[in-house]
Amino acid sequence: MPERLPPKPVPSVGQFDLFGRRAEGPKIFSVTELTREIKAVLEGRFPSVLVKGEVSNLKAPSSGHLYFTLKDQGACLDAVLFRTEARRLRFSVQNGLSLVARGRLAVYEPKGGYQLVCDALEPLGAGALQIAFEQLKEKLQREGLFDGGRKRRLPFLPRRIAVVTSPSGAAVHDFLRVLHRRYPNLPVLIVPARVQGEGAAQEIARAIVRAGKQPRVDVVVVARGGGSLEDLWAFNEEVVARALVGCPVPTVSAVGHEIDFTIADFCADVRAPTPTAAAEMIAREKTELAADLAARRARLHRALTAQLERTRSQLDKLRGRVADPRRLIGDRKLRLDRLRQRLEDARGRDLAARGERLRKLQERLQQQHPRQKLHRLSSEVARQSEKLKALAGRLLAARRHKLEGLSGRLEALSPLKVLARGYAVAFDERGHALTSSAAVQPGEPVRVRLHQGELATRVEKKT
């Protein structure tokens, strides 16, 4: 009989048989379905949430979006701030910055991940504006825009002042009131610009550039009354800072109250605590200037008067020292006559000395004349010729006498004399003188030299 299979085990409660025939049980989700369920739950549960954490893994692509991670000690959360919201930030998001992010949770279905889509960021601790202020201050300070070496001094008395401000603000009225009280009729050019709100920084920067190009403007003042950090924020923008640094004339920052500090204060050539203080710095009291000018004029007049008196006194002393001009002229004439006589005597002595020296030079020149030299040389040649002839005669006679003696001795020793006495000399065919019969053989030719002539012979025999 075939073996029977054991019965299939009955699944216990809570178990699910993937391969058996399924009764009614839990629903099976696809990945997409489950992800959409989670997306609906999360996005519905957290449509707006505030999350605090530390920024890390910050990425800022060319699209303008900001991608980063918020983390704390126990977890991390991906986050994104899109370009539109990122442009509204007044500070720079940096790694390590602790902040509070407001946004909504969103699920990215293709990867099954979730992230926080932010619509606002706020630093923890200091406010966003204070963070932005410190960041821009540090950046411009590194570039050298705050260096004291590039700061310019204000002119002693400007020809014309340009004020960049709001024409309706109280700051410009306070500035003009103090300025014209100190120095009436000093020309002032008002360059209008909004000093608060969206786009105010760009207007201020353009007004600074325009003011610096105006004719006869020696100082540009940026002025605004007091307010909160938000109210004064236009003067903390980089565009205003660079406009102040690039202005061709000295600049004064007169923004807010004495306790307020802006980026414009650090970039301007001079920082004034208030607009009225700026007016006091730029314009000196006209009455003080007039009084100072009068005092200087009086001191100059006294100095010139004293100098004139000293000059007159010196002139009187010199006039007293000067004698009668006619006597002085007579003395000068006598002295001139003596000097003339001394000059003539000296000139005569000099001429005589020069004449003697000229005579000696002429004699030396005469002696050195070529004709005289030629005559002396001719005489010397004749004398030397005579001496040479005499010497040659003596030498020739001595040589002749010696030659005659040697000729006599040579004649006595000459073989021709021997031949003349009847002797002869025999030579072999090679021309050698024969002194022995052994040097030739019978039949060989022999020449015989006589006193007169030679004989050609042949040897017959030897003895």
Sequence and secondary structure as in RCSB ss.txt:
>XXXX:A:sequence
MPERLPPKPVPSVGQFDLFGRRAEGPKIFSVTELTREIKAVLEGRFPSVLVKGEVSNLKAPSSGHLYFTLKDQGA
CLDAVLFRTEARRLRFSVQNGLSLVARGRLAVYEPKGGYQLVCDALEPLGAGALQIAFEQLKEKLQREGLFDGGR
KRRLPFLPRRIAVVTSPSGAAVHDFLRVLHRRYPNLPVLIVPARVQGEGAAQEIARAIVRAGKQPRVDVVVVARG
GGSLEDLWAFNEEVVARALVGCPVPTVSAVGHEIDFTIADFCADVRAPTPTAAAEMIAREKTELAADLAARRARL
HRALTAQLERTRSQLDKLRGRVADPRRLIGDRKLRLDRLRQRLEDARGRDLAARGERLRKLQERLQQQHPRQKLH
RLSSEVARQSEKLKALAGRLLAARRHKLEGLSGRLEALSPLKVLARGYAVAFDERGHALTSSAAVQPGEPVRVRL
HQGELATRVEKKT
>XXXX:A:secstr
            TT   SSS   S      HHHHHHHHHHHHHHH SSEEEEEEEEEEE  TTS EEEEEE SS 
EEEEEE HHHHTT SS   TT EEEEEEEEEEETTTTEEEEEEEEEEESSS HHHHHHHHHHHHHHHHTTT GGG
     SS S EEEEE TTSHHHHHHHHHHHHHSTT  EEEEE   SSTTHHHHHHHHHHHHHTSTT  EEEEEE 
   TTTTGGGGSHHHHHHHHH SS EEEEES TT   HHHHHSSEE SSHHHHHHHHS  HHHHHHHHHHHHHHH
HHHHHHHHHHHHHHHHHHHHH   HHHHHHHHHHHHHHHHHHHHHHHHHHHHHHHHHHHHHHHHHHHT HHHHHH
HHHHHHHHHHHHHHHHHHHHHHHHHHHHHHHHHHHHHH HHHHHHTT  EEE TTS B   GGG  TT EEEEE 
SSSEEEEE     
